Every structure is written in structure tokens, then in C-alpha cells.
Amino acid sequence: MTCQNCVRHVKEAITEVPGVKSVEVSLETATAKISSTLDLDRGALKTAVQEAGYAILD
């Protein structure tokens, strides 16, 4: 991510994943803090971020 627009895209992508209650994305640390229900699909999170055009660093 290189700008606040990237942060917005990632946040929107993650927010659309079923089970996500809220998300905070940090440009400075390139991380996302996610509040979710217990049945959150981590694979769906990864796919959503990748489909938005961003890489996942494990």
C-alpha cells in the first residue's frame, strides 16, 4: 500500500467478507486489525485483499 486510497480499498474489501464487524487498516505498518464473529473465514479475507490488488504478507 502506498497511499490512503490503498488503505480505503483494502478496508472496503475486508469489510465485505462475511463475519467482519470492523476493520482498521494502517498505511504505516501495512497491517489490518479485524474485529469479527467466531466464524470468520481467513481464506476469504486473503482472497478479498488479493482481489483488491494487494499482496498478503504472512
PQR file with spaces between the fields and no chain letter, atoms N, CA, C, O and H, PARSE charges and radii, in Angstrom:
ATOM       1  N    MET     1       0.849   -1.169    0.000 -0.4000 1.5000
ATOM       2  CA   MET     1       0.000    0.000    0.000 -0.0000 2.0000
ATOM       3  C    MET     1       0.892    1.227    0.000  0.5500 1.7000
ATOM       4  O    MET     1       1.917    1.283    0.679 -0.5500 1.4000
ATOM       5  N    THR     2       0.473    2.198   -0.776 -0.4000 1.5000
ATOM       6  CA   THR     2       1.311    3.389   -0.895 -0.0000 2.0000
ATOM       7  C    THR     2       0.597    4.694   -0.538  0.5500 1.7000
ATOM       8  O    THR     2       1.233    5.745   -0.464 -0.5500 1.4000
ATOM       9  H    THR     2      -0.360    2.152   -1.328  0.4000 1.0000
ATOM      10  N    CYS     3      -0.727    4.635   -0.313 -0.4000 1.5000
ATOM      11  CA   CYS     3      -1.449    5.873   -0.039 -0.0000 2.0000
ATOM      12  C    CYS     3      -2.762    5.579    0.708  0.5500 1.7000
ATOM      13  O    CYS     3      -3.126    4.421    0.911 -0.5500 1.4000
ATOM      14  H    CYS     3      -1.244    3.781   -0.373  0.4000 1.0000
ATOM      15  N    GLN     4      -3.446    6.627    1.103 -0.4000 1.5000
ATOM      16  CA   GLN     4      -4.708    6.463    1.824 -0.0000 2.0000
ATOM      17  C    GLN     4      -5.796    5.849    0.935  0.5500 1.7000
ATOM      18  O    GLN     4      -6.721    5.216    1.445 -0.5500 1.4000
ATOM      19  H    GLN     4      -3.150    7.568    0.938  0.4000 1.0000
ATOM      20  N    ASN     5      -5.697    6.024   -0.356 -0.4000 1.5000
ATOM      21  CA   ASN     5      -6.645    5.390   -1.256 -0.0000 2.0000
ATOM      22  C    ASN     5      -6.476    3.867   -1.207  0.5500 1.7000
ATOM      23  O    ASN     5      -7.461    3.130   -1.254 -0.5500 1.4000
ATOM      24  H    ASN     5      -4.946    6.538   -0.771  0.4000 1.0000
ATOM      25  N    CYS     6      -5.240    3.404   -1.113 -0.4000 1.5000
ATOM      26  CA   CYS     6      -4.974    1.964   -0.957 -0.0000 2.0000
ATOM      27  C    CYS     6      -5.600    1.459    0.338  0.5500 1.7000
ATOM      28  O    CYS     6      -6.235    0.405    0.363 -0.5500 1.4000
ATOM      29  H    CYS     6      -4.440    4.002   -1.075  0.4000 1.0000
ATOM      30  N    VAL     7      -5.416    2.214    1.400 -0.4000 1.5000
ATOM      31  CA   VAL     7      -5.996    1.848    2.697 -0.0000 2.0000
ATOM      32  C    VAL     7      -7.506    1.710    2.563  0.5500 1.7000
ATOM      33  O    VAL     7      -8.091    0.758    3.080 -0.5500 1.4000
ATOM      34  H    VAL     7      -4.900    3.071    1.379  0.4000 1.0000
ATOM      35  N    ARG     8      -8.127    2.636    1.885 -0.4000 1.5000
ATOM      36  CA   ARG     8      -9.577    2.598    1.690 -0.0000 2.0000
ATOM      37  C    ARG     8      -9.995    1.355    0.913  0.5500 1.7000
ATOM      38  O    ARG     8     -10.973    0.697    1.270 -0.5500 1.4000
ATOM      39  H    ARG     8      -7.652    3.409    1.465  0.4000 1.0000
ATOM      40  N    HIS     9      -9.257    1.031   -0.147 -0.4000 1.5000
ATOM      41  CA   HIS     9      -9.592   -0.150   -0.953 -0.0000 2.0000
ATOM      42  C    HIS     9      -9.489   -1.431   -0.131  0.5500 1.7000
ATOM      43  O    HIS     9     -10.373   -2.286   -0.191 -0.5500 1.4000
ATOM      44  H    HIS     9      -8.463    1.565   -0.437  0.4000 1.0000
ATOM      45  N    VAL    10      -8.418   -1.559    0.631 -0.4000 1.5000
ATOM      46  CA   VAL    10      -8.231   -2.760    1.455 -0.0000 2.0000
ATOM      47  C    VAL    10      -9.326   -2.843    2.511  0.5500 1.7000
ATOM      48  O    VAL    10      -9.903   -3.907    2.733 -0.5500 1.4000
ATOM      49  H    VAL    10      -7.700   -0.865    0.680  0.4000 1.0000
ATOM      50  N    LYS    11      -9.607   -1.726    3.153 -0.4000 1.5000
ATOM      51  CA   LYS    11     -10.645   -1.707    4.185 -0.0000 2.0000
ATOM      52  C    LYS    11     -11.998   -2.110    3.604  0.5500 1.7000
ATOM      53  O    LYS    11     -12.720   -2.906    4.204 -0.5500 1.4000
ATOM      54  H    LYS    11      -9.139   -0.862    2.972  0.4000 1.0000
ATOM      55  N    GLU    12     -12.340   -1.567    2.450 -0.4000 1.5000
ATOM      56  CA   GLU    12     -13.610   -1.913    1.809 -0.0000 2.0000
ATOM      57  C    GLU    12     -13.663   -3.398    1.457  0.5500 1.7000
ATOM      58  O    GLU    12     -14.692   -4.046    1.650 -0.5500 1.4000
ATOM      59  H    GLU    12     -11.754   -0.920    1.963  0.4000 1.0000
ATOM      60  N    ALA    13     -12.567   -3.932    0.947 -0.4000 1.5000
ATOM      61  CA   ALA    13     -12.525   -5.341    0.566 -0.0000 2.0000
ATOM      62  C    ALA    13     -12.710   -6.244    1.785  0.5500 1.7000
ATOM      63  O    ALA    13     -13.471   -7.210    1.735 -0.5500 1.4000
ATOM      64  H    ALA    13     -11.731   -3.406    0.790  0.4000 1.0000
ATOM      65  N    ILE    14     -12.021   -5.932    2.866 -0.4000 1.5000
ATOM      66  CA   ILE    14     -12.114   -6.749    4.076 -0.0000 2.0000
ATOM      67  C    ILE    14     -13.500   -6.626    4.701  0.5500 1.7000
ATOM      68  O    ILE    14     -14.053   -7.615    5.181 -0.5500 1.4000
ATOM      69  H    ILE    14     -11.403   -5.147    2.907  0.4000 1.0000
ATOM      70  N    THR    15     -14.059   -5.433    4.697 -0.4000 1.5000
ATOM      71  CA   THR    15     -15.372   -5.200    5.292 -0.0000 2.0000
ATOM      72  C    THR    15     -16.459   -6.051    4.640  0.5500 1.7000
ATOM      73  O    THR    15     -17.437   -6.416    5.291 -0.5500 1.4000
ATOM      74  H    THR    15     -13.610   -4.629    4.306  0.4000 1.0000
ATOM      75  N    GLU    16     -16.291   -6.366    3.361 -0.4000 1.5000
ATOM      76  CA   GLU    16     -17.288   -7.150    2.640 -0.0000 2.0000
ATOM      77  C    GLU    16     -17.251   -8.646    2.951  0.5500 1.7000
ATOM      78  O    GLU    16     -18.163   -9.377    2.566 -0.5500 1.4000
ATOM      79  H    GLU    16     -15.496   -6.069    2.831  0.4000 1.0000
ATOM      80  N    VAL    17     -16.213   -9.108    3.640 -0.4000 1.5000
ATOM      81  CA   VAL    17     -16.109  -10.531    3.976 -0.0000 2.0000
ATOM      82  C    VAL    17     -17.111  -10.856    5.083  0.5500 1.7000
ATOM      83  O    VAL    17     -17.150  -10.171    6.105 -0.5500 1.4000
ATOM      84  H    VAL    17     -15.472   -8.514    3.953  0.4000 1.0000
ATOM      85  N    PRO    18     -17.919  -11.896    4.884 -0.5600 1.5000
ATOM      86  CA   PRO    18     -18.887  -12.274    5.919  0.2800 2.0000
ATOM      87  C    PRO    18     -18.193  -12.558    7.260  0.5500 1.7000
ATOM      88  O    PRO    18     -17.178  -13.251    7.316 -0.5500 1.4000
ATOM      89  N    GLY    19     -18.757  -12.013    8.321 -0.4000 1.5000
ATOM      90  CA   GLY    19     -18.211  -12.207    9.661 -0.0000 2.0000
ATOM      91  C    GLY    19     -17.393  -11.043   10.175  0.5500 1.7000
ATOM      92  O    GLY    19     -17.126  -10.958   11.374 -0.5500 1.4000
ATOM      93  H    GLY    19     -19.582  -11.449    8.276  0.4000 1.0000
ATOM      94  N    VAL    20     -16.982  -10.133    9.280 -0.4000 1.5000
ATOM      95  CA   VAL    20     -16.184   -8.980    9.701 -0.0000 2.0000
ATOM      96  C    VAL    20     -17.118   -7.939   10.306  0.5500 1.7000
ATOM      97  O    VAL    20     -18.086   -7.512    9.676 -0.5500 1.4000
ATOM      98  H    VAL    20     -17.199  -10.202    8.306  0.4000 1.0000
ATOM      99  N    LYS    21     -16.809   -7.536   11.547 -0.4000 1.5000
ATOM     100  CA   LYS    21     -17.595   -6.495   12.221 -0.0000 2.0000
ATOM     101  C    LYS    21     -16.995   -5.119   11.958  0.5500 1.7000
ATOM     102  O    LYS    21     -17.716   -4.165   11.666 -0.5500 1.4000
ATOM     103  H    LYS    21     -16.022   -7.883   12.059  0.4000 1.0000
ATOM     104  N    SER    22     -15.663   -5.020   12.064 -0.4000 1.5000
ATOM     105  CA   SER    22     -14.981   -3.754   11.814 -0.0000 2.0000
ATOM     106  C    SER    22     -13.538   -4.040   11.434  0.5500 1.7000
ATOM     107  O    SER    22     -13.010   -5.118   11.705 -0.5500 1.4000
ATOM     108  H    SER    22     -15.077   -5.795   12.302  0.4000 1.0000
ATOM     109  N    VAL    23     -12.909   -3.054   10.802 -0.4000 1.5000
ATOM     110  CA   VAL    23     -11.507   -3.209   10.398 -0.0000 2.0000
ATOM     111  C    VAL    23     -10.810   -1.858   10.446  0.5500 1.7000
ATOM     112  O    VAL    23     -11.375   -0.829   10.076 -0.5500 1.4000
ATOM     113  H    VAL    23     -13.338   -2.178   10.582  0.4000 1.0000
ATOM     114  N    GLU    24      -9.573   -1.890   10.909 -0.4000 1.5000
ATOM     115  CA   GLU    24      -8.696   -0.721   10.905 -0.0000 2.0000
ATOM     116  C    GLU    24      -7.470   -1.095   10.087  0.5500 1.7000
ATOM     117  O    GLU    24      -6.816   -2.097   10.377 -0.5500 1.4000
ATOM     118  H    GLU    24      -9.114   -2.726   11.209  0.4000 1.0000
ATOM     119  N    VAL    25      -7.151   -0.308    9.074 -0.4000 1.5000
ATOM     120  CA   VAL    25      -6.005   -0.581    8.220 -0.0000 2.0000
ATOM     121  C    VAL    25      -4.973    0.516    8.429  0.5500 1.7000
ATOM     122  O    VAL    25      -5.308    1.701    8.414 -0.5500 1.4000
ATOM     123  H    VAL    25      -7.682    0.506    8.839  0.4000 1.0000
ATOM     124  N    SER    26      -3.712    0.121    8.625 -0.4000 1.5000
ATOM     125  CA   SER    26      -2.633    1.073    8.853 -0.0000 2.0000
ATOM     126  C    SER    26      -1.709    1.131    7.640  0.5500 1.7000
ATOM     127  O    SER    26      -1.140    0.117    7.235 -0.5500 1.4000
ATOM     128  H    SER    26      -3.440   -0.842    8.638  0.4000 1.0000
ATOM     129  N    LEU    27      -1.566    2.311    7.071 -0.4000 1.5000
ATOM     130  CA   LEU    27      -0.642    2.511    5.959 -0.0000 2.0000
ATOM     131  C    LEU    27       0.800    2.372    6.446  0.5500 1.7000
ATOM     132  O    LEU    27       1.639    1.786    5.762 -0.5500 1.4000
ATOM     133  H    LEU    27      -2.029    3.134    7.400  0.4000 1.0000
ATOM     134  N    GLU    28       1.079    2.906    7.612 -0.4000 1.5000
ATOM     135  CA   GLU    28       2.441    2.921    8.140 -0.0000 2.0000
ATOM     136  C    GLU    28       2.994    1.519    8.377  0.5500 1.7000
ATOM     137  O    GLU    28       4.161    1.254    8.087 -0.5500 1.4000
ATOM     138  H    GLU    28       0.398    3.382    8.168  0.4000 1.0000
ATOM     139  N    THR    29       2.161    0.623    8.903 -0.4000 1.5000
ATOM     140  CA   THR    29       2.639   -0.729    9.220 -0.0000 2.0000
ATOM     141  C    THR    29       2.147   -1.780    8.226  0.5500 1.7000
ATOM     142  O    THR    29       2.505   -2.953    8.332 -0.5500 1.4000
ATOM     143  H    THR    29       1.213    0.838    9.139  0.4000 1.0000
ATOM     144  N    ALA    30       1.336   -1.365    7.270 -0.4000 1.5000
ATOM     145  CA   ALA    30       0.764   -2.269    6.254 -0.0000 2.0000
ATOM     146  C    ALA    30       0.077   -3.463    6.917  0.5500 1.7000
ATOM     147  O    ALA    30       0.269   -4.615    6.527 -0.5500 1.4000
ATOM     148  H    ALA    30       1.045   -0.412    7.183  0.4000 1.0000
ATOM     149  N    THR    31      -0.734   -3.147    7.934 -0.4000 1.5000
ATOM     150  CA   THR    31      -1.453   -4.198    8.649 -0.0000 2.0000
ATOM     151  C    THR    31      -2.936   -3.840    8.755  0.5500 1.7000
ATOM     152  O    THR    31      -3.351   -2.700    8.543 -0.5500 1.4000
ATOM     153  H    THR    31      -0.890   -2.212    8.251  0.4000 1.0000
ATOM     154  N    ALA    32      -3.702   -4.862    9.090 -0.4000 1.5000
ATOM     155  CA   ALA    32      -5.136   -4.658    9.321 -0.0000 2.0000
ATOM     156  C    ALA    32      -5.506   -5.313   10.633  0.5500 1.7000
ATOM     157  O    ALA    32      -5.109   -6.448   10.899 -0.5500 1.4000
ATOM     158  H    ALA    32      -3.365   -5.788    9.262  0.4000 1.0000
ATOM     159  N    LYS    33      -6.262   -4.607   11.453 -0.4000 1.5000
ATOM     160  CA   LYS    33      -6.787   -5.148   12.701 -0.0000 2.0000
ATOM     161  C    LYS    33      -8.277   -5.372   12.467  0.5500 1.7000
ATOM     162  O    LYS    33      -9.017   -4.438   12.157 -0.5500 1.4000
ATOM     163  H    LYS    33      -6.584   -3.686   11.237  0.4000 1.0000
ATOM     164  N    ILE    34      -8.705   -6.626   12.619 -0.4000 1.5000
ATOM     165  CA   ILE    34     -10.064   -7.007   12.266 -0.0000 2.0000
ATOM     166  C    ILE    34     -10.814   -7.502   13.491  0.5500 1.7000
ATOM     167  O    ILE    34     -10.314   -8.337   14.245 -0.5500 1.4000
ATOM     168  H    ILE    34      -8.104   -7.385   12.871  0.4000 1.0000
ATOM     169  N    SER    35     -12.008   -6.985   13.680 -0.4000 1.5000
ATOM     170  CA   SER    35     -12.923   -7.479   14.702 -0.0000 2.0000
ATOM     171  C    SER    35     -13.958   -8.306   13.949  0.5500 1.7000
ATOM     172  O    SER    35     -14.541   -7.853   12.964 -0.5500 1.4000
ATOM     173  H    SER    35     -12.414   -6.306   13.068  0.4000 1.0000
ATOM     174  N    SER    36     -14.177   -9.544   14.439 -0.4000 1.5000
ATOM     175  CA   SER    36     -15.053  -10.437   13.685 -0.0000 2.0000
ATOM     176  C    SER    36     -15.856  -11.347   14.592  0.5500 1.7000
ATOM     177  O    SER    36     -15.655  -11.406   15.805 -0.5500 1.4000
ATOM     178  H    SER    36     -13.704   -9.912   15.240  0.4000 1.0000
ATOM     179  N    THR    37     -16.768  -12.049   13.955 -0.4000 1.5000
ATOM     180  CA   THR    37     -17.501  -13.101   14.638 -0.0000 2.0000
ATOM     181  C    THR    37     -16.609  -14.334   14.673  0.5500 1.7000
ATOM     182  O    THR    37     -15.558  -14.358   14.031 -0.5500 1.4000
ATOM     183  H    THR    37     -16.931  -12.001   12.969  0.4000 1.0000
ATOM     184  N    LEU    38     -17.009  -15.335   15.399 -0.4000 1.5000
ATOM     185  CA   LEU    38     -16.189  -16.530   15.547 -0.0000 2.0000
ATOM     186  C    LEU    38     -16.043  -17.330   14.258  0.5500 1.7000
ATOM     187  O    LEU    38     -15.092  -18.098   14.118 -0.5500 1.4000
ATOM     188  H    LEU    38     -17.863  -15.315   15.920  0.4000 1.0000
ATOM     189  N    ASP    39     -16.956  -17.165   13.328 -0.4000 1.5000
ATOM     190  CA   ASP    39     -16.920  -17.980   12.119 -0.0000 2.0000
ATOM     191  C    ASP    39     -16.263  -17.286   10.930  0.5500 1.7000
ATOM     192  O    ASP    39     -16.642  -17.531    9.785 -0.5500 1.4000
ATOM     193  H    ASP    39     -17.729  -16.541   13.442  0.4000 1.0000
ATOM     194  N    LEU    40     -15.294  -16.434   11.185 -0.4000 1.5000
ATOM     195  CA   LEU    40     -14.615  -15.697   10.131 -0.0000 2.0000
ATOM     196  C    LEU    40     -13.772  -16.651    9.282  0.5500 1.7000
ATOM     197  O    LEU    40     -13.018  -17.466    9.814 -0.5500 1.4000
ATOM     198  H    LEU    40     -14.986  -16.235   12.115  0.4000 1.0000
ATOM     199  N    ASP    41     -13.908  -16.542    7.965 -0.4000 1.5000
ATOM     200  CA   ASP    41     -13.165  -17.367    7.014 -0.0000 2.0000
ATOM     201  C    ASP    41     -11.884  -16.638    6.620  0.5500 1.7000
ATOM     202  O    ASP    41     -11.922  -15.682    5.845 -0.5500 1.4000
ATOM     203  H    ASP    41     -14.521  -15.881    7.533  0.4000 1.0000
ATOM     204  N    ARG    42     -10.755  -17.088    7.153 -0.4000 1.5000
ATOM     205  CA   ARG    42      -9.475  -16.428    6.872 -0.0000 2.0000
ATOM     206  C    ARG    42      -9.096  -16.513    5.395  0.5500 1.7000
ATOM     207  O    ARG    42      -8.459  -15.605    4.862 -0.5500 1.4000
ATOM     208  H    ARG    42     -10.724  -17.865    7.782  0.4000 1.0000
ATOM     209  N    GLY    43      -9.481  -17.588    4.745 -0.4000 1.5000
ATOM     210  CA   GLY    43      -9.225  -17.716    3.318 -0.0000 2.0000
ATOM     211  C    GLY    43      -9.968  -16.656    2.532  0.5500 1.7000
ATOM     212  O    GLY    43      -9.450  -16.122    1.551 -0.5500 1.4000
ATOM     213  H    GLY    43      -9.998  -18.326    5.178  0.4000 1.0000
ATOM     214  N    ALA    44     -11.182  -16.353    2.961 -0.4000 1.5000
ATOM     215  CA   ALA    44     -11.970  -15.315    2.294 -0.0000 2.0000
ATOM     216  C    ALA    44     -11.324  -13.942    2.479  0.5500 1.7000
ATOM     217  O    ALA    44     -11.381  -13.106    1.578 -0.5500 1.4000
ATOM     218  H    ALA    44     -11.603  -16.787    3.758  0.4000 1.0000
ATOM     219  N    LEU    45     -10.714  -13.707    3.635 -0.4000 1.5000
ATOM     220  CA   LEU    45     -10.002  -12.442    3.867 -0.0000 2.0000
ATOM     221  C    LEU    45      -8.844  -12.297    2.891  0.5500 1.7000
ATOM     222  O    LEU    45      -8.678  -11.261    2.247 -0.5500 1.4000
ATOM     223  H    LEU    45     -10.668  -14.386    4.367  0.4000 1.0000
ATOM     224  N    LYS    46      -8.051  -13.353    2.795 -0.4000 1.5000
ATOM     225  CA   LYS    46      -6.896  -13.337    1.906 -0.0000 2.0000
ATOM     226  C    LYS    46      -7.337  -13.107    0.459  0.5500 1.7000
ATOM     227  O    LYS    46      -6.743  -12.301   -0.257 -0.5500 1.4000
ATOM     228  H    LYS    46      -8.186  -14.195    3.317  0.4000 1.0000
ATOM     229  N    THR    47      -8.360  -13.807    0.043 -0.4000 1.5000
ATOM     230  CA   THR    47      -8.871  -13.665   -1.316 -0.0000 2.0000
ATOM     231  C    THR    47      -9.369  -12.252   -1.569  0.5500 1.7000
ATOM     232  O    THR    47      -9.095  -11.676   -2.622 -0.5500 1.4000
ATOM     233  H    THR    47      -8.843  -14.462    0.624  0.4000 1.0000
ATOM     234  N    ALA    48     -10.098  -11.688   -0.614 -0.4000 1.5000
ATOM     235  CA   ALA    48     -10.644  -10.332   -0.776 -0.0000 2.0000
ATOM     236  C    ALA    48      -9.529   -9.306   -0.967  0.5500 1.7000
ATOM     237  O    ALA    48      -9.626   -8.431   -1.827 -0.5500 1.4000
ATOM     238  H    ALA    48     -10.321  -12.156    0.242  0.4000 1.0000
ATOM     239  N    VAL    49      -8.483   -9.416   -0.173 -0.4000 1.5000
ATOM     240  CA   VAL    49      -7.357   -8.467   -0.276 -0.0000 2.0000
ATOM     241  C    VAL    49      -6.626   -8.656   -1.605  0.5500 1.7000
ATOM     242  O    VAL    49      -6.266   -7.680   -2.264 -0.5500 1.4000
ATOM     243  H    VAL    49      -8.404  -10.127    0.526  0.4000 1.0000
ATOM     244  N    GLN    50      -6.410   -9.904   -1.993 -0.4000 1.5000
ATOM     245  CA   GLN    50      -5.732  -10.175   -3.257 -0.0000 2.0000
ATOM     246  C    GLN    50      -6.564   -9.707   -4.449  0.5500 1.7000
ATOM     247  O    GLN    50      -6.018   -9.153   -5.403 -0.5500 1.4000
ATOM     248  H    GLN    50      -6.702  -10.697   -1.458  0.4000 1.0000
ATOM     249  N    GLU    51      -7.863   -9.921   -4.406 -0.4000 1.5000
ATOM     250  CA   GLU    51      -8.725   -9.473   -5.491 -0.0000 2.0000
ATOM     251  C    GLU    51      -8.801   -7.951   -5.583  0.5500 1.7000
ATOM     252  O    GLU    51      -9.101   -7.402   -6.642 -0.5500 1.4000
ATOM     253  H    GLU    51      -8.307  -10.371   -3.632  0.4000 1.0000
ATOM     254  N    ALA    52      -8.528   -7.276   -4.469 -0.4000 1.5000
ATOM     255  CA   ALA    52      -8.470   -5.810   -4.478 -0.0000 2.0000
ATOM     256  C    ALA    52      -7.141   -5.319   -5.057  0.5500 1.7000
ATOM     257  O    ALA    52      -6.954   -4.120   -5.264 -0.5500 1.4000
ATOM     258  H    ALA    52      -8.284   -7.723   -3.608  0.4000 1.0000
ATOM     259  N    GLY    53      -6.216   -6.257   -5.318 -0.4000 1.5000
ATOM     260  CA   GLY    53      -4.945   -5.910   -5.960 -0.0000 2.0000
ATOM     261  C    GLY    53      -3.755   -5.786   -5.031  0.5500 1.7000
ATOM     262  O    GLY    53      -2.746   -5.180   -5.391 -0.5500 1.4000
ATOM     263  H    GLY    53      -6.368   -7.231   -5.151  0.4000 1.0000
ATOM     264  N    TYR    54      -3.863   -6.359   -3.829 -0.4000 1.5000
ATOM     265  CA   TYR    54      -2.794   -6.231   -2.851 -0.0000 2.0000
ATOM     266  C    TYR    54      -2.293   -7.599   -2.411  0.5500 1.7000
ATOM     267  O    TYR    54      -3.036   -8.579   -2.447 -0.5500 1.4000
ATOM     268  H    TYR    54      -4.683   -6.852   -3.537  0.4000 1.0000
ATOM     269  N    ALA    55      -1.044   -7.663   -2.001 -0.4000 1.5000
ATOM     270  CA   ALA    55      -0.421   -8.906   -1.565 -0.0000 2.0000
ATOM     271  C    ALA    55      -0.600   -9.103   -0.076  0.5500 1.7000
ATOM     272  O    ALA    55      -0.713   -8.141    0.683 -0.5500 1.4000
ATOM     273  H    ALA    55      -0.440   -6.866   -1.972  0.4000 1.0000
ATOM     274  N    ILE    56      -0.626  -10.358    0.332 -0.4000 1.5000
ATOM     275  CA   ILE    56      -0.689  -10.714    1.744 -0.0000 2.0000
ATOM     276  C    ILE    56       0.709  -11.165    2.176  0.5500 1.7000
ATOM     277  O    ILE    56       1.306  -12.042    1.553 -0.5500 1.4000
ATOM     278  H    ILE    56      -0.534  -11.140   -0.285  0.4000 1.0000
ATOM     279  N    LEU    57       1.213  -10.572    3.223 -0.4000 1.5000
ATOM     280  CA   LEU    57       2.497  -10.978    3.777 -0.0000 2.0000
ATOM     281  C    LEU    57       2.228  -11.795    5.026  0.5500 1.7000
ATOM     282  O    LEU    57       1.731  -11.271    6.023 -0.5500 1.4000
ATOM     283  H    LEU    57       0.729   -9.859    3.730  0.4000 1.0000
ATOM     284  N    ASP    58       2.555  -13.078    4.975 -0.4000 1.5000
ATOM     285  CA   ASP    58       2.302  -13.963    6.132 -0.0000 2.0000
ATOM     286  C    ASP    58       3.367  -13.822    7.173  0.5500 1.7000
ATOM     287  O    ASP    58       3.312  -14.488    8.206 -0.5500 1.4000
ATOM     288  H    ASP    58       2.958  -13.504    4.165  0.4000 1.0000
